[in-house]
Amino acid sequence: MENVLSMKVHTGDNIVVAPSQTIDNHEYHMLRSAALRATKHVGIVGECNIQFALDQSSDKYAAIEINPRLSRSSALASKATGYPLAYMSAKIGLGYSLPELVNTVTKKTTACFEPALDYIVCKHPRWDFTKFELANRNLGPTMKSVGEVMAIGRKFEEVLQKSIRMLDIGKDGLVLNRQNNKSFNEEEIEEHLQTPDDDILYYVVAALHKGISIEKIYHLSAIDPWFLKKINNIVEIERKLKSSALDQKLLTDAKQFGFSDKQIGRAVKKKELEVRKIRKDLGIVPVIKQIDTLAAEWPAETNYLYLTYGGTENDISITSKDNGIIVLGAGPYRIGSSVEFDWGTVNMVWGLRDGGEKMS
């Protein structure tokens, strides 16, 4: 997993993506080997996570911390990959070896198989500074968020905008919000980029609107240019929506980049339901994709699903003839990591299945 914001921001306050997007194969295996050496030296049996700081210009890296326990990052990794870290850790503690443990998603492979992702996950922290008016909104080494949400999709742009909507803070995405951003001059924007707060992403957008280069934004904010280019893609789609006719290609691009019908309607001066009708008439609808922990190398036996416009066919088909029960996820609670609510949902599924119900 990789933090989007700079090292000066606590991981709990950082936007996190999985899998890592900006490190190459050499850097990945360098850090992986270092992590394995560290856990072997410490004598870890079970689960732990290690955080590294990497200087990509020199290959220098430093271990920031090692957590020999289940943590917020562990919960995020489990939900992002479908790999049940807590379950596997408990079994290892009881004396089982990884080859003895069956992957609970595929039911065929063992726990030795490392998760492989053919999608991207974005964890976005939720702050509640409106309830603490005197609190310092600047982000730093002290964690200030009260919870987090997790979005799944095929593009970084898509999951970033999805996660913002899930925060329930009155925003429909990164751009085209009902609450217009205040007008700032370049000097104010640059100051906010250097000293990040909970609105750092919106200052990046403001900088792009002002024509400030990605290179300059990078030097001010320390956000990797890869992420800045992806944010700029969202800004470019916004510009096209405001200046071009809403044809099938533009509407498809907008949906694949995480724009909601409400955002699109705001740009083209149409109501949300009008955009929805146009979209459905053009056959632009989301597809159901399945998380299988191994990037479709093995078929999944469990239904861990997400919706995306970045696909052409459904991974599963559900018809009225199935006469089964669909159980929706608990959704984002935005307090803590919400693992306990996910556990409640899973137990409900188990209970219904034990009662003879067909689960979809």
C-alpha positions as CSV (number, residue, x, y, z in Angstrom):
1,M,0.0,0.0,0.0
2,E,1.1,3.6,-0.6
3,N,0.4,6.9,1.0
4,V,-0.7,9.7,-1.4
5,L,0.3,12.6,0.8
6,S,3.8,13.3,2.0
7,M,5.8,11.8,4.8
8,K,4.9,14.7,7.1
9,V,1.3,13.5,7.3
10,H,0.4,10.6,9.7
11,T,-0.6,7.4,7.9
12,G,-4.0,7.6,9.7
13,D,-4.6,11.0,8.1
14,N,-3.2,10.0,4.7
15,I,-5.0,8.9,1.6
16,V,-3.8,5.4,0.9
17,V,-4.0,3.4,-2.3
18,A,-3.5,-0.3,-2.8
19,P,-1.6,-1.7,-4.6
20,S,1.2,0.8,-4.6
21,Q,1.2,2.9,-7.8
22,T,4.5,4.8,-8.0
23,I,7.2,2.3,-7.1
24,D,8.8,0.2,-9.8
25,N,9.5,-3.6,-9.7
26,H,13.1,-3.1,-8.3
27,E,11.9,-0.8,-5.5
28,Y,9.0,-3.1,-4.7
29,H,11.2,-6.2,-4.3
30,M,13.8,-4.2,-2.4
31,L,11.3,-3.1,0.2
32,R,9.6,-6.6,0.3
33,S,13.0,-8.2,1.0
34,A,13.7,-5.7,3.7
35,A,10.4,-6.4,5.3
36,L,10.9,-10.2,5.3
37,R,14.4,-9.7,6.8
38,A,13.1,-7.5,9.5
39,T,10.2,-9.8,10.5
40,K,12.6,-12.8,10.6
41,H,15.1,-10.9,12.7
42,V,12.4,-9.8,15.2
43,G,10.9,-13.3,15.3
44,I,7.4,-12.5,14.2
45,V,5.0,-15.4,14.1
46,G,1.7,-14.2,12.7
47,E,0.8,-10.8,11.3
48,C,2.7,-7.5,11.3
49,N,3.2,-4.5,9.0
50,I,6.2,-2.3,8.3
51,Q,6.1,1.2,7.0
52,F,8.9,2.5,4.9
53,A,10.0,5.9,3.7
54,L,11.6,5.7,0.2
55,D,13.8,8.3,-1.6
56,Q,13.1,7.3,-5.2
57,S,16.0,9.4,-6.5
58,S,18.6,7.4,-4.6
59,D,17.0,4.1,-3.6
60,K,17.6,5.0,0.1
61,Y,14.9,3.9,2.4
62,A,14.2,3.9,6.1
63,A,11.8,1.8,8.3
64,I,9.4,4.2,10.0
65,E,7.7,1.7,12.2
66,I,6.9,-2.0,12.6
67,N,3.6,-3.1,14.1
68,P,3.8,-6.7,15.3
69,R,0.0,-6.9,15.7
70,L,-3.2,-6.3,13.9
71,S,-3.6,-2.6,13.3
72,R,-5.7,-0.2,11.2
73,S,-3.4,-0.9,8.3
74,S,-4.0,-4.7,8.8
75,A,-7.8,-4.1,8.6
76,L,-7.4,-2.0,5.5
77,A,-5.1,-4.6,3.8
78,S,-7.6,-7.4,4.6
79,K,-10.6,-5.5,3.2
80,A,-8.6,-4.3,0.2
81,T,-7.3,-7.7,-0.9
82,G,-9.9,-10.1,0.5
83,Y,-7.0,-11.9,2.4
84,P,-8.2,-12.6,5.9
85,L,-5.2,-11.5,7.9
86,A,-6.7,-11.8,11.4
87,Y,-8.1,-15.3,10.6
88,M,-4.7,-16.5,9.2
89,S,-2.8,-15.0,12.1
90,A,-5.0,-16.8,14.6
91,K,-4.5,-20.1,12.9
92,I,-0.7,-19.6,12.7
93,G,-0.7,-18.8,16.4
94,L,-2.4,-22.2,16.9
95,G,0.4,-23.9,15.1
96,Y,-0.8,-24.2,11.6
97,S,1.6,-23.5,8.7
98,L,0.6,-21.4,5.6
99,P,0.5,-24.4,3.2
100,E,-2.1,-26.0,5.6
101,L,-4.5,-23.1,5.5
102,V,-6.9,-22.8,2.6
103,N,-7.7,-19.4,1.0
104,T,-11.3,-18.8,2.1
105,V,-12.1,-16.9,-1.1
106,T,-10.9,-19.3,-3.8
107,K,-11.4,-22.5,-1.6
108,K,-8.6,-24.0,-3.8
109,T,-5.4,-22.2,-3.2
110,T,-3.5,-22.0,0.1
111,A,-2.5,-19.0,2.3
112,C,1.0,-19.2,0.7
113,F,-0.4,-17.4,-2.4
114,E,0.3,-13.6,-2.1
115,P,-2.7,-11.5,-3.0
116,A,-2.7,-10.0,-6.5
117,L,-5.0,-7.1,-7.4
118,D,-6.5,-6.3,-10.8
119,Y,-8.3,-3.3,-9.3
120,I,-7.4,-0.3,-7.1
121,V,-8.5,0.6,-3.6
122,C,-8.5,4.1,-2.0
123,K,-8.7,4.7,1.7
124,H,-9.8,8.2,2.5
125,P,-9.7,9.5,6.1
126,R,-12.7,11.3,7.6
127,W,-12.1,14.4,9.8
128,D,-14.7,16.1,11.9
129,F,-13.2,19.6,12.4
130,T,-16.7,21.2,12.3
131,K,-17.4,19.8,15.7
132,F,-14.1,21.1,17.1
133,E,-14.0,24.7,15.8
134,L,-10.8,25.6,17.7
135,A,-8.8,22.6,16.5
136,N,-5.8,23.1,14.2
137,R,-6.8,21.7,10.8
138,N,-3.2,21.3,9.6
139,L,-2.1,17.7,9.1
140,G,1.1,16.4,10.5
141,P,2.6,13.6,12.6
142,T,-0.4,13.5,15.0
143,M,-3.4,11.6,13.7
144,K,-6.6,13.7,13.7
145,S,-9.1,11.7,11.6
146,V,-12.0,10.0,13.4
147,G,-12.5,7.3,10.8
148,E,-12.1,6.3,7.2
149,V,-13.8,4.9,4.1
150,M,-12.7,2.6,1.3
151,A,-13.6,2.7,-2.3
152,I,-12.9,0.1,-5.0
153,G,-12.6,0.6,-8.8
154,R,-10.4,0.3,-11.9
155,K,-8.8,3.8,-12.0
156,F,-7.3,6.0,-9.3
157,E,-9.5,8.9,-10.5
158,E,-12.6,6.7,-10.0
159,V,-11.8,5.5,-6.5
160,L,-10.7,8.9,-5.4
161,Q,-14.0,10.5,-6.3
162,K,-16.0,7.6,-5.0
163,S,-14.3,7.8,-1.6
164,I,-15.0,11.5,-1.4
165,R,-18.7,10.9,-1.9
166,M,-18.6,8.2,0.7
167,L,-17.3,10.6,3.4
168,D,-20.7,12.2,3.7
169,I,-19.2,15.7,4.0
170,G,-21.5,17.3,1.4
171,K,-19.2,16.9,-1.6
172,D,-20.1,15.0,-4.7
173,G,-16.5,14.4,-5.7
174,L,-13.2,16.2,-6.2
175,V,-14.8,18.8,-8.6
176,L,-18.2,20.2,-9.5
177,N,-19.5,20.4,-6.0
178,R,-22.5,22.5,-4.9
179,Q,-20.4,24.3,-2.4
180,N,-18.2,26.4,-4.6
181,N,-14.6,26.5,-3.4
182,K,-13.5,29.9,-2.1
183,S,-11.4,32.0,-4.5
184,F,-7.8,32.0,-3.6
185,N,-4.9,33.8,-5.2
186,E,-1.8,31.9,-6.2
187,E,0.1,32.9,-3.1
188,E,-2.6,31.5,-0.7
189,I,-2.8,28.3,-2.7
190,E,0.9,27.8,-2.6
191,E,0.9,28.4,1.2
192,H,-1.8,25.7,1.7
193,L,0.0,23.2,-0.6
194,Q,3.1,23.6,1.6
195,T,1.2,23.2,4.8
196,P,-1.5,20.5,4.2
197,D,-4.8,20.4,5.9
198,D,-8.0,18.4,5.4
199,D,-8.7,20.3,2.2
200,I,-5.3,19.7,0.6
201,L,-6.8,17.9,-2.5
202,Y,-9.1,20.9,-3.2
203,Y,-6.1,23.2,-3.1
204,V,-4.4,21.0,-5.7
205,V,-7.5,21.3,-7.9
206,A,-7.5,25.1,-7.3
207,A,-3.8,25.2,-8.3
208,L,-4.5,23.3,-11.5
209,H,-7.4,25.6,-12.3
210,K,-5.0,28.5,-11.9
211,G,-2.6,27.0,-14.4
212,I,0.1,26.1,-11.8
213,S,2.3,23.4,-13.3
214,I,2.3,19.8,-11.9
215,E,6.0,20.1,-11.3
216,K,5.6,23.2,-9.1
217,I,2.7,21.6,-7.2
218,Y,4.9,18.6,-6.6
219,H,7.7,20.7,-5.2
220,L,5.3,22.5,-2.9
221,S,3.2,19.6,-1.7
222,A,5.5,16.6,-2.1
223,I,2.6,14.7,-3.7
224,D,4.0,12.4,-6.3
225,P,3.6,13.6,-9.9
226,W,1.8,10.4,-10.8
227,F,-1.1,11.2,-8.4
228,L,-1.1,14.9,-9.5
229,K,-1.5,13.8,-13.2
230,K,-4.4,11.6,-12.2
231,I,-6.0,14.6,-10.4
232,N,-5.4,16.7,-13.5
233,N,-7.2,14.1,-15.6
234,I,-10.3,14.8,-13.4
235,V,-9.9,18.5,-13.9
236,E,-9.6,18.0,-17.7
237,I,-12.8,15.9,-17.8
238,E,-14.5,18.7,-15.9
239,R,-13.4,21.2,-18.5
240,K,-14.6,19.0,-21.4
241,L,-18.0,18.6,-19.7
242,K,-18.4,22.3,-19.4
243,S,-17.2,23.1,-23.0
244,S,-18.3,20.1,-25.2
245,A,-21.5,18.4,-26.2
246,L,-22.4,15.4,-24.0
247,D,-21.8,12.5,-26.3
248,Q,-21.3,8.8,-25.6
249,K,-17.5,8.9,-25.4
250,L,-17.4,11.9,-23.1
251,L,-20.1,10.5,-20.8
252,T,-18.4,7.1,-20.7
253,D,-15.0,8.8,-19.9
254,A,-16.7,10.8,-17.1
255,K,-18.2,7.8,-15.5
256,Q,-15.0,5.8,-15.7
257,F,-13.2,8.7,-14.0
258,G,-15.6,8.6,-11.1
259,F,-18.0,11.4,-11.9
260,S,-21.5,11.0,-10.5
261,D,-24.6,11.9,-12.6
262,K,-25.1,14.9,-10.2
263,Q,-21.6,16.2,-11.0
264,I,-22.1,15.7,-14.7
265,G,-25.5,17.5,-14.5
266,R,-24.0,20.4,-12.7
267,A,-21.4,20.8,-15.6
268,V,-23.9,20.5,-18.5
269,K,-26.7,22.4,-16.8
270,K,-29.0,19.3,-16.6
271,K,-30.8,17.6,-13.7
272,E,-29.3,14.5,-12.2
273,L,-32.2,12.3,-13.4
274,E,-31.9,13.8,-17.0
275,V,-28.3,12.7,-17.1
276,R,-29.2,9.3,-15.7
277,K,-31.8,8.8,-18.5
278,I,-29.3,9.9,-21.2
279,R,-26.7,7.5,-19.8
280,K,-29.0,4.6,-19.6
281,D,-30.4,5.3,-23.1
282,L,-26.8,5.1,-24.3
283,G,-26.3,1.8,-22.6
284,I,-23.7,3.2,-20.1
285,V,-24.2,1.2,-17.0
286,P,-21.9,-0.2,-14.3
287,V,-20.7,-3.8,-14.3
288,I,-20.3,-6.2,-11.3
289,K,-16.7,-7.2,-10.6
290,Q,-15.6,-9.8,-8.2
291,I,-12.6,-9.7,-5.8
292,D,-10.9,-13.1,-5.8
293,T,-7.5,-12.2,-4.2
294,L,-5.6,-13.6,-7.2
295,A,-6.5,-11.3,-10.1
296,A,-8.7,-13.9,-11.8
297,E,-6.0,-16.6,-11.8
298,W,-8.4,-18.8,-9.9
299,P,-12.2,-18.6,-9.7
300,A,-13.6,-17.2,-6.5
301,E,-16.1,-19.2,-4.5
302,T,-17.3,-16.2,-2.4
303,N,-19.1,-13.0,-3.6
304,Y,-17.0,-10.0,-2.6
305,L,-18.2,-7.6,-5.2
306,Y,-18.0,-4.0,-6.4
307,L,-19.5,-1.9,-9.2
308,T,-17.5,0.0,-11.8
309,Y,-17.9,1.6,-15.2
310,G,-14.4,0.4,-16.1
311,G,-15.5,-3.0,-17.5
312,T,-17.4,-4.6,-20.3
313,E,-19.0,-7.7,-18.7
314,N,-20.3,-8.8,-15.3
315,D,-18.2,-11.4,-13.3
316,I,-21.4,-12.9,-12.0
317,S,-25.0,-13.0,-13.3
318,I,-28.0,-12.6,-11.1
319,T,-31.5,-13.4,-12.5
320,S,-34.9,-13.4,-10.9
321,K,-34.9,-17.2,-11.3
322,D,-32.2,-17.5,-8.7
323,N,-34.7,-16.7,-6.0
324,G,-31.8,-15.9,-3.6
325,I,-31.1,-13.3,-1.0
326,I,-28.7,-10.4,-1.8
327,V,-26.9,-9.1,1.3
328,L,-25.5,-5.6,0.9
329,G,-22.4,-4.6,2.7
330,A,-22.6,-2.6,6.0
331,G,-21.4,0.5,4.2
332,P,-19.0,3.2,5.5
333,Y,-19.6,4.1,9.1
334,R,-16.7,6.7,9.0
335,I,-15.8,5.9,12.6
336,G,-12.7,3.8,13.1
337,S,-12.3,1.1,10.4
338,S,-15.8,-0.4,10.7
339,V,-14.5,-3.9,10.8
340,E,-17.0,-4.9,13.6
341,F,-19.9,-4.0,11.3
342,D,-18.4,-6.0,8.4
343,W,-18.2,-8.9,10.9
344,G,-21.9,-8.5,11.7
345,T,-22.8,-8.6,8.0
346,V,-20.8,-11.8,7.5
347,N,-22.4,-13.5,10.5
348,M,-25.8,-12.6,9.1
349,V,-24.8,-14.3,5.8
350,W,-23.6,-17.4,7.6
351,G,-26.9,-17.5,9.6
352,L,-29.1,-17.3,6.5
353,R,-27.0,-19.9,4.7
354,D,-27.2,-22.3,7.7
355,G,-31.0,-21.7,7.6
356,G,-31.1,-23.1,4.0
357,E,-31.4,-19.8,2.2
358,K,-29.6,-19.3,-1.1
359,M,-27.2,-16.4,-0.9
360,S,-26.3,-14.3,-3.9
